[in-house]
Amino acid sequence: MTDIRVKCALTEQQYRDYMKFHVLGNHTDLRRHIILCVLIAAFGAVNFAAGSPVLGWIFATLAVYVFVSRFLRFYMSVNRIVEQFGLGEEPKDFYTVTFHSGDFEVDNQKEHARYPYSRIVRVCFREENSILYLYLTSSNAFLLPFGGFESGSPEALKELLQKKVSADAWK
């Protein structure tokens, strides 16, 4: 097998797309948030029905605040990270991932790490965004833009990962 080498050079839009997918695309978390807001609003409705409009308004306002604040905090956090890393329209280099037959390695300007394929917990092949998200933990992923392939191709990498990573990891 020929090694597959991918350079991660990200634009602001690619990072924003990843964060939307990773944070807002986590339907379980989003569902919990919506359920919490609905429960708070239900307490408000109960208070309105019980003749306590002040508590009703407090709970209704709290439900809206909790719902809106989550998204505001999310977008503010993404904006802060985009600014911190200096992301823009021009891709910025972060790391290079090289896939071998038995393992893969990640190199950046400061570190070098080698991982077995068994460490991969989730793979998201996002053809519509021309990027692959490779998760080693549930909260962190390597972002591999299709335009960063120095050797091999996205299809070759997908084929390799389908052989090396459990079917449960594919999303």
TORVEX-54468 format. One line per field, with one value per atom (N, C-alpha, C): atom name; residue in three letters; z, y, x. Coordinates in Angstrom, 1 decimal. Atoms other than C-alpha are relative to their C-alpha. Layout:
BEGIN
a: [CA,...] .
r: [Ala,...] .
z: [Z,...] .
y: [Y,...] .
x: [X,...] .
# end
This chain:
BEGIN
a: [N,CA,C,N,CA,C,N,CA,C,N,CA,C,N,CA,C,N,CA,C,N,CA,C,N,CA,C,N,CA,C,N,CA,C,N,CA,C,N,CA,C,N,CA,C,N,CA,C,N,CA,C,N,CA,C,N,CA,C,N,CA,C,N,CA,C,N,CA,C,N,CA,C,N,CA,C,N,CA,C,N,CA,C,N,CA,C,N,CA,C,N,CA,C,N,CA,C,N,CA,C,N,CA,C,N,CA,C,N,CA,C,N,CA,C,N,CA,C,N,CA,C,N,CA,C,N,CA,C,N,CA,C,N,CA,C,N,CA,C,N,CA,C,N,CA,C,N,CA,C,N,CA,C,N,CA,C,N,CA,C,N,CA,C,N,CA,C,N,CA,C,N,CA,C,N,CA,C,N,CA,C,N,CA,C,N,CA,C,N,CA,C,N,CA,C,N,CA,C,N,CA,C,N,CA,C,N,CA,C,N,CA,C,N,CA,C,N,CA,C,N,CA,C,N,CA,C,N,CA,C,N,CA,C,N,CA,C,N,CA,C,N,CA,C,N,CA,C,N,CA,C,N,CA,C,N,CA,C,N,CA,C,N,CA,C,N,CA,C,N,CA,C,N,CA,C,N,CA,C,N,CA,C,N,CA,C,N,CA,C,N,CA,C,N,CA,C,N,CA,C,N,CA,C,N,CA,C,N,CA,C,N,CA,C,N,CA,C,N,CA,C,N,CA,C,N,CA,C,N,CA,C,N,CA,C,N,CA,C,N,CA,C,N,CA,C,N,CA,C,N,CA,C,N,CA,C,N,CA,C,N,CA,C,N,CA,C,N,CA,C,N,CA,C,N,CA,C,N,CA,C,N,CA,C,N,CA,C,N,CA,C,N,CA,C,N,CA,C,N,CA,C,N,CA,C,N,CA,C,N,CA,C,N,CA,C,N,CA,C,N,CA,C,N,CA,C,N,CA,C,N,CA,C,N,CA,C,N,CA,C,N,CA,C,N,CA,C,N,CA,C,N,CA,C,N,CA,C,N,CA,C,N,CA,C,N,CA,C,N,CA,C,N,CA,C,N,CA,C,N,CA,C,N,CA,C,N,CA,C,N,CA,C,N,CA,C,N,CA,C,N,CA,C,N,CA,C,N,CA,C,N,CA,C,N,CA,C,N,CA,C,N,CA,C,N,CA,C,N,CA,C,N,CA,C,N,CA,C,N,CA,C,N,CA,C,N,CA,C,N,CA,C,N,CA,C,N,CA,C,N,CA,C,N,CA,C,N,CA,C,N,CA,C,N,CA,C,N,CA,C,N,CA,C,N,CA,C,N,CA,C,N,CA,C,N,CA,C] .
r: [Met,Met,Met,Thr,Thr,Thr,Asp,Asp,Asp,Ile,Ile,Ile,Arg,Arg,Arg,Val,Val,Val,Lys,Lys,Lys,Cys,Cys,Cys,Ala,Ala,Ala,Leu,Leu,Leu,Thr,Thr,Thr,Glu,Glu,Glu,Gln,Gln,Gln,Gln,Gln,Gln,Tyr,Tyr,Tyr,Arg,Arg,Arg,Asp,Asp,Asp,Tyr,Tyr,Tyr,Met,Met,Met,Lys,Lys,Lys,Phe,Phe,Phe,His,His,His,Val,Val,Val,Leu,Leu,Leu,Gly,Gly,Gly,Asn,Asn,Asn,His,His,His,Thr,Thr,Thr,Asp,Asp,Asp,Leu,Leu,Leu,Arg,Arg,Arg,Arg,Arg,Arg,His,His,His,Ile,Ile,Ile,Ile,Ile,Ile,Leu,Leu,Leu,Cys,Cys,Cys,Val,Val,Val,Leu,Leu,Leu,Ile,Ile,Ile,Ala,Ala,Ala,Ala,Ala,Ala,Phe,Phe,Phe,Gly,Gly,Gly,Ala,Ala,Ala,Val,Val,Val,Asn,Asn,Asn,Phe,Phe,Phe,Ala,Ala,Ala,Ala,Ala,Ala,Gly,Gly,Gly,Ser,Ser,Ser,Pro,Pro,Pro,Val,Val,Val,Leu,Leu,Leu,Gly,Gly,Gly,Trp,Trp,Trp,Ile,Ile,Ile,Phe,Phe,Phe,Ala,Ala,Ala,Thr,Thr,Thr,Leu,Leu,Leu,Ala,Ala,Ala,Val,Val,Val,Tyr,Tyr,Tyr,Val,Val,Val,Phe,Phe,Phe,Val,Val,Val,Ser,Ser,Ser,Arg,Arg,Arg,Phe,Phe,Phe,Leu,Leu,Leu,Arg,Arg,Arg,Phe,Phe,Phe,Tyr,Tyr,Tyr,Met,Met,Met,Ser,Ser,Ser,Val,Val,Val,Asn,Asn,Asn,Arg,Arg,Arg,Ile,Ile,Ile,Val,Val,Val,Glu,Glu,Glu,Gln,Gln,Gln,Phe,Phe,Phe,Gly,Gly,Gly,Leu,Leu,Leu,Gly,Gly,Gly,Glu,Glu,Glu,Glu,Glu,Glu,Pro,Pro,Pro,Lys,Lys,Lys,Asp,Asp,Asp,Phe,Phe,Phe,Tyr,Tyr,Tyr,Thr,Thr,Thr,Val,Val,Val,Thr,Thr,Thr,Phe,Phe,Phe,His,His,His,Ser,Ser,Ser,Gly,Gly,Gly,Asp,Asp,Asp,Phe,Phe,Phe,Glu,Glu,Glu,Val,Val,Val,Asp,Asp,Asp,Asn,Asn,Asn,Gln,Gln,Gln,Lys,Lys,Lys,Glu,Glu,Glu,His,His,His,Ala,Ala,Ala,Arg,Arg,Arg,Tyr,Tyr,Tyr,Pro,Pro,Pro,Tyr,Tyr,Tyr,Ser,Ser,Ser,Arg,Arg,Arg,Ile,Ile,Ile,Val,Val,Val,Arg,Arg,Arg,Val,Val,Val,Cys,Cys,Cys,Phe,Phe,Phe,Arg,Arg,Arg,Glu,Glu,Glu,Glu,Glu,Glu,Asn,Asn,Asn,Ser,Ser,Ser,Ile,Ile,Ile,Leu,Leu,Leu,Tyr,Tyr,Tyr,Leu,Leu,Leu,Tyr,Tyr,Tyr,Leu,Leu,Leu,Thr,Thr,Thr,Ser,Ser,Ser,Ser,Ser,Ser,Asn,Asn,Asn,Ala,Ala,Ala,Phe,Phe,Phe,Leu,Leu,Leu,Leu,Leu,Leu,Pro,Pro,Pro,Phe,Phe,Phe,Gly,Gly,Gly,Gly,Gly,Gly,Phe,Phe,Phe,Glu,Glu,Glu,Ser,Ser,Ser,Gly,Gly,Gly,Ser,Ser,Ser,Pro,Pro,Pro,Glu,Glu,Glu,Ala,Ala,Ala,Leu,Leu,Leu,Lys,Lys,Lys,Glu,Glu,Glu,Leu,Leu,Leu,Leu,Leu,Leu,Gln,Gln,Gln,Lys,Lys,Lys,Lys,Lys,Lys,Val,Val,Val,Ser,Ser,Ser,Ala,Ala,Ala,Asp,Asp,Asp,Ala,Ala,Ala,Trp,Trp,Trp,Lys,Lys,Lys] .
z: [0.0,0.0,0.0,0.0,-0.8,1.1,-1.1,2.1,-0.6,0.3,2.0,0.9,-0.8,3.1,-0.3,0.1,3.9,0.8,-0.7,4.8,0.4,-0.5,7.0,-0.1,0.1,5.8,0.0,-0.2,7.0,-0.3,0.1,6.0,1.1,-1.0,8.3,-0.2,0.3,6.5,0.4,-0.3,6.9,1.5,-1.4,10.6,0.5,-0.4,11.0,-0.3,0.4,9.1,0.9,-1.0,11.4,1.3,-1.3,14.5,0.0,0.1,13.3,0.0,0.0,12.5,1.4,-1.2,15.7,1.2,-1.2,18.2,-0.3,0.3,16.5,-0.6,0.7,14.6,1.0,-1.0,17.9,0.5,-0.2,17.9,1.4,-1.4,21.4,0.9,-0.9,23.0,-0.3,0.4,21.0,0.5,-0.6,22.0,1.4,-1.4,25.6,0.3,-0.2,25.4,-0.3,0.3,23.7,1.0,-1.0,26.2,1.3,-1.2,29.1,-0.2,0.2,27.5,0.0,0.0,26.9,1.4,-1.4,30.6,0.7,-0.7,31.8,-0.5,0.5,29.5,0.5,-0.6,30.8,1.4,-1.3,34.3,0.0,0.2,33.1,-0.3,0.4,31.5,1.3,-1.2,34.8,0.9,-0.9,36.7,-0.5,0.5,34.3,0.3,-0.2,34.6,1.5,-1.4,38.4,0.6,-0.4,38.5,0.5,-0.5,39.1,-1.3,1.3,36.0,0.2,-0.1,37.5,-0.1,0.1,38.0,-1.5,1.3,34.6,-1.0,0.9,32.9,0.3,-0.3,34.8,-0.7,0.6,33.6,-1.5,1.5,30.0,-0.4,0.4,29.9,0.2,-0.3,31.4,-1.1,1.1,28.7,-1.2,1.2,25.9,0.2,-0.2,27.5,-0.1,0.0,28.0,-1.4,1.4,24.4,-0.8,0.8,22.8,0.5,-0.5,25.1,-0.5,0.5,24.0,-1.3,1.4,20.4,0.0,0.0,21.2,0.5,-0.5,23.3,-1.0,1.0,20.6,-1.1,1.0,17.9,0.5,-0.5,20.1,0.2,-0.2,21.0,-1.4,1.3,17.3,-0.5,0.4,16.5,0.7,-0.8,19.3,-0.5,0.5,18.0,-1.4,1.3,14.4,0.1,-0.1,15.5,0.7,-0.7,17.8,-0.9,1.0,15.0,-1.3,1.2,12.4,-1.3,1.2,10.1,-0.9,1.0,6.9,-1.2,1.3,3.3,-0.5,0.4,2.7,1.0,-1.0,4.2,0.8,-0.9,7.2,0.4,-0.3,7.8,1.5,-1.4,11.0,0.3,-0.2,10.7,-1.3,1.1,8.3,0.6,-0.5,8.7,-1.1,0.9,7.0,0.4,-0.3,6.8,-0.6,0.4,6.6,0.1,0.0,6.3,1.4,-1.4,10.1,1.0,-0.9,11.7,-0.8,0.7,11.0,1.0,-0.8,12.2,-0.3,0.1,12.8,0.3,-0.2,12.4,0.0,0.1,13.2,0.3,-0.1,13.7,1.3,-1.3,17.3,0.4,-0.5,17.8,-1.2,0.9,16.1,0.8,-0.8,17.2,-1.0,0.8,15.9,0.7,-0.6,16.5,-0.8,0.6,15.8,-0.5,0.5,13.8,1.0,-1.0,16.8,0.9,-0.7,18.4,-0.6,0.7,15.9,0.5,-0.5,17.5,-0.9,0.9,14.7,-1.3,1.3,11.0,-0.7,0.7,9.2,-1.4,1.4,5.4,-0.6,0.4,4.4,-1.4,1.4,0.6,-0.4,0.3,0.5,0.4,-0.5,2.4,-0.5,0.5,0.7,1.2,-1.1,4.1,0.8,-0.8,6.4,1.5,-1.4,10.2,0.6,-0.6,12.0,1.5,-1.5,15.8,0.7,-0.9,18.3,1.3,-1.2,21.1,-0.5,0.4,21.1,-0.2,0.0,21.5,-0.9,0.9,19.1,-1.2,1.3,15.5,-0.8,1.0,12.9,-1.3,1.2,9.9,-1.2,1.1,6.6,-1.3,1.2,3.6,-1.2,1.2,0.3,-0.8,0.8,-1.3,0.6,-0.6,1.1,-0.3,0.3,-0.3,-0.8,0.7,-1.2,-0.7,0.6,-2.0,0.3,-0.2,-2.4,-0.4,0.3,-2.7,1.1,-1.0,-0.5,-0.1,0.2,-2.0,0.5,-0.4,-1.3,1.5,-1.4,2.3,0.6,-0.4,2.7,0.0,0.2,1.4,1.1,-1.0,3.8,1.4,-1.3,6.8,0.2,-0.1,6.0,0.4,-0.4,6.3,1.4,-1.2,9.4,1.2,-1.1,11.5,0.1,-0.2,13.0,-0.7,0.7,11.1,0.9,-0.9,14.3,0.0,0.0,13.9,-1.1,1.2,10.6,0.2,-0.1,10.7,-1.2] .
y: [-1.2,0.0,1.2,-1.3,3.5,0.9,-0.9,6.0,1.0,-1.1,8.5,1.2,-1.2,12.0,1.1,-1.1,14.8,1.2,-1.2,18.4,0.7,-0.8,20.2,1.4,-1.4,23.7,0.5,-0.3,25.2,1.5,-1.4,28.3,0.2,-0.3,30.1,-0.7,0.7,28.6,-1.5,1.5,25.0,-0.2,0.1,25.6,0.2,-0.3,27.1,-1.1,1.2,24.2,-1.2,1.1,21.7,0.3,-0.3,23.5,-0.2,0.2,23.6,-1.5,1.4,19.9,-0.7,0.6,19.0,0.4,-0.5,21.1,0.0,-0.1,21.8,-1.3,1.3,18.5,-1.1,1.0,16.6,0.0,-0.1,15.9,-0.4,0.4,14.3,1.2,-1.2,17.4,1.1,-1.0,19.7,-0.4,0.4,17.6,0.3,-0.2,17.8,1.5,-1.5,21.6,0.4,-0.4,21.9,-0.5,0.6,19.6,0.9,-0.8,21.7,1.3,-1.2,24.9,-0.1,0.2,23.4,-0.3,0.2,22.2,1.3,-1.3,25.7,0.8,-0.7,27.2,-0.6,0.6,24.6,0.4,-0.5,25.7,1.4,-1.3,29.2,-0.1,0.2,28.0,-0.4,0.5,26.2,1.2,-1.1,29.4,1.0,-0.8,31.4,-0.5,0.7,28.9,0.0,0.0,28.9,1.4,-1.4,32.7,0.7,-0.7,33.7,0.5,-0.4,35.7,0.5,-0.4,37.1,-1.2,1.2,33.6,-0.5,0.5,32.7,0.8,-0.8,35.6,-0.3,0.3,34.8,-1.3,1.3,31.1,0.1,-0.1,32.1,0.8,-0.8,34.7,-0.9,0.9,32.2,-1.0,1.0,29.6,0.6,-0.7,32.1,0.3,-0.4,33.3,-1.3,1.2,29.7,-0.5,0.5,28.8,0.9,-0.9,31.9,0.1,-0.2,32.2,-1.2,1.1,28.7,0.3,-0.3,29.8,1.2,-1.2,33.2,-0.4,0.4,31.6,-0.9,0.8,29.1,0.8,-0.8,31.7,0.9,-0.9,34.0,-0.8,0.8,31.1,-0.3,0.3,30.2,1.2,-1.2,33.8,0.3,-0.2,34.0,-0.9,0.9,30.9,0.3,-0.5,32.1,1.1,-1.1,35.3,-0.4,0.5,33.5,-0.7,0.7,31.3,0.7,-0.8,34.0,-0.6,0.6,32.1,1.0,-0.9,33.7,-0.8,0.6,33.0,-0.9,0.8,31.8,-1.1,1.1,28.3,0.2,-0.1,28.2,-1.4,1.4,25.1,-0.2,0.4,23.2,-1.2,1.3,19.6,-0.8,0.9,16.8,-1.4,1.3,13.3,-1.0,1.0,10.3,-1.3,1.3,7.0,-1.1,1.2,3.8,-1.2,1.2,0.3,-0.5,0.5,-0.4,1.1,-1.1,3.0,1.3,-1.3,6.7,1.0,-1.0,9.7,1.4,-1.4,13.3,0.9,-0.9,16.0,1.4,-1.5,19.7,0.6,-0.6,22.2,-0.3,0.2,21.2,-1.5,1.4,17.5,-1.0,1.2,14.1,-1.1,1.1,11.4,-1.1,1.2,7.9,-0.7,0.6,6.2,-1.3,1.1,2.8,0.3,-0.3,2.7,-0.3,0.4,1.2,1.3,-1.2,4.7,0.9,-0.8,6.1,-0.4,0.3,6.4,0.5,-0.5,8.2,0.5,-0.5,8.9,0.7,-0.7,11.5,0.4,-0.3,11.6,0.9,-1.1,14.9,0.4,-0.3,14.9,1.4,-1.3,17.9,1.2,-1.0,19.9,-0.2,0.4,18.2,-0.1,0.2,17.2,-1.3,1.2,14.2,0.4,-0.3,14.5,-1.4,1.2,11.9,0.2,-0.2,11.7,-1.1,1.0,10.1,0.0,0.0,11.2,0.6,-0.5,12.2,1.5,-1.5,15.9,0.6,-0.6,16.4,-0.8,0.7,15.6,0.6,-0.5,15.9,0.3,-0.5,17.9,-0.2,0.4,16.5,0.5,-0.6,18.8,-0.8,0.8,16.9,0.7,-0.8,19.7,-0.2,0.1,18.8,-1.3,1.2,15.4,0.2,-0.1,15.3,-1.3,1.3,11.6,-0.7,0.7,9.3,0.9,-0.7,10.5,-0.2,0.3,10.9,-1.3,1.3,7.8,-1.1,1.0,5.8,0.0,0.0,7.0,-0.5,0.5,6.2,-1.5,1.4,2.7,-0.6,0.4,2.3,0.0,-0.1,3.5,-1.0,1.0,1.2,-1.3,1.3,-1.7,0.0,-0.1,-0.5,0.4,-0.5,1.1,-0.7,0.8,-0.6,0.8,-0.6,0.0,0.9,-0.8,1.5,1.5,-1.3,4.5,0.9,-0.8,5.6,0.7,-0.8,8.4,0.8] .
x: [0.8,0.0,0.9,-0.7,1.2,-0.6,0.5,1.0,-0.9,0.9,-1.8,0.4,-0.5,-0.7,-1.0,1.0,-3.1,0.5,-0.4,-2.1,-1.3,1.2,-4.7,0.3,0.0,-4.9,-1.4,1.4,-8.2,-0.3,0.6,-10.2,-0.9,1.0,-12.5,-1.3,1.2,-15.5,0.0,-0.1,-14.3,0.0,0.1,-13.8,-1.4,1.4,-17.2,-0.9,0.8,-18.8,0.2,-0.3,-17.0,-0.7,0.6,-18.2,-1.5,1.5,-21.8,-0.3,0.3,-21.6,0.3,-0.4,-19.8,-0.9,0.8,-21.8,-1.5,1.4,-25.1,-0.6,0.4,-25.2,-0.1,0.2,-25.1,-1.4,1.5,-28.8,-0.4,0.3,-28.8,0.1,-0.3,-27.3,-1.1,1.0,-29.6,-1.4,1.2,-32.6,-0.2,0.0,-31.7,-0.2,0.1,-31.4,-1.4,1.4,-34.8,-1.0,0.8,-36.4,0.1,-0.1,-35.0,-0.7,0.7,-36.3,-1.5,1.4,-39.7,-0.5,0.4,-39.9,-0.1,0.0,-39.0,-1.2,1.2,-41.7,-1.3,1.2,-44.2,-0.2,0.2,-43.5,-0.6,0.6,-44.3,-1.5,1.4,-47.6,-0.8,0.7,-48.5,-0.2,0.1,-47.9,-1.0,1.0,-50.0,-1.4,1.3,-52.8,-0.4,0.3,-52.5,-0.2,0.3,-53.0,1.2,-1.2,-49.4,0.8,-0.6,-48.5,1.5,-1.4,-45.3,1.0,-0.8,-43.8,-0.1,0.2,-45.2,0.9,-0.8,-43.4,1.5,-1.4,-40.2,0.5,-0.4,-40.2,0.0,0.1,-41.2,1.3,-1.2,-38.4,1.3,-1.2,-35.9,0.1,0.0,-36.9,0.6,-0.5,-36.2,1.5,-1.4,-33.0,0.9,-0.8,-31.6,0.1,-0.1,-32.5,0.9,-0.8,-31.0,1.4,-1.3,-28.0,1.0,-0.9,-26.7,0.6,-0.5,-26.5,0.9,-0.8,-25.1,1.4,-1.3,-22.3,0.7,-0.7,-21.6,0.6,-0.6,-21.2,1.1,-1.0,-19.2,1.3,-1.1,-16.9,0.7,-0.6,-16.4,0.7,-0.6,-15.7,1.3,-1.2,-13.1,1.1,-1.0,-11.3,0.5,-0.4,-11.4,1.0,-0.9,-9.8,1.4,-1.2,-7.3,1.0,-0.9,-6.0,0.3,-0.3,-6.1,-0.6,0.6,-8.4,-0.7,0.7,-9.7,-0.3,0.3,-10.3,1.2,-1.2,-6.7,0.2,-0.2,-6.1,1.2,-1.2,-3.8,0.4,-0.5,-1.6,0.0,0.0,-2.1,0.8,-0.7,-0.8,-0.1,0.0,-0.2,-0.2,0.3,-1.6,0.4,-0.5,0.1,-0.6,0.6,-1.8,0.9,-0.8,0.3,-0.9,0.9,-1.0,-0.3,0.3,-0.7,-0.4,0.3,-1.1,0.0,-0.1,-1.2,0.8,-0.8,0.9,-0.4,0.4,0.2,1.3,-1.1,2.9,-0.5,0.1,2.7,1.3,-1.3,5.4,0.7,-0.6,6.0,0.0,0.2,4.9,-0.1,0.2,4.9,-0.7,0.6,2.5,-0.4,0.4,1.7,-1.1,1.2,-1.7,-0.3,0.6,-3.1,-1.4,1.3,-6.3,-1.1,1.0,-8.1,-0.3,0.3,-7.9,-1.1,1.1,-10.4,-1.3,1.3,-13.8,-1.1,1.1,-15.7,0.7,-0.5,-15.2,-1.3,1.1,-17.4,0.6,-0.5,-16.8,-1.1,0.9,-18.5,0.2,-0.3,-18.5,-0.6,0.7,-20.9,0.9,-0.9,-18.2,1.5,-1.3,-15.2,1.0,-0.9,-13.7,-0.4,0.2,-13.3,0.4,-0.3,-13.5,0.4,-0.6,-11.4,0.1,0.1,-12.3,0.9,-0.7,-9.8,-0.7,0.8,-12.1,-1.4,1.4,-15.8,0.0,0.1,-14.9,1.1,-1.1,-11.8,0.1,-0.2,-11.3,1.1,-1.0,-8.6,-0.9,0.7,-10.0,0.9,-0.8,-8.8,-0.7,0.7,-9.9,0.5,-0.3,-10.1,1.1,-1.0,-7.9,1.4,-1.3,-5.1,0.8,-0.7,-4.2,1.2,-1.3,-0.5,0.3,-0.1,-0.6,-1.3,1.2,-3.6,-1.2,1.2,-7.2,-1.0,1.1,-10.3,-0.6,0.6,-11.7,0.9,-0.9,-8.6,0.1,0.0,-8.5,-1.3,1.3,-12.2,0.0,-0.1,-11.5,0.9,-1.0,-8.5,-0.7,0.6,-10.5,-1.1,1.0,-13.4,0.5,-0.7,-11.0,0.5,-0.7,-9.3,-0.8,0.8,-12.0,-1.3,1.3,-15.1,-1.1,1.2,-18.4,-0.8,0.7,-19.8,0.5,-0.6,-17.4,-0.4,0.3,-18.8,-1.4,1.2,-21.4,-0.2] .
# end
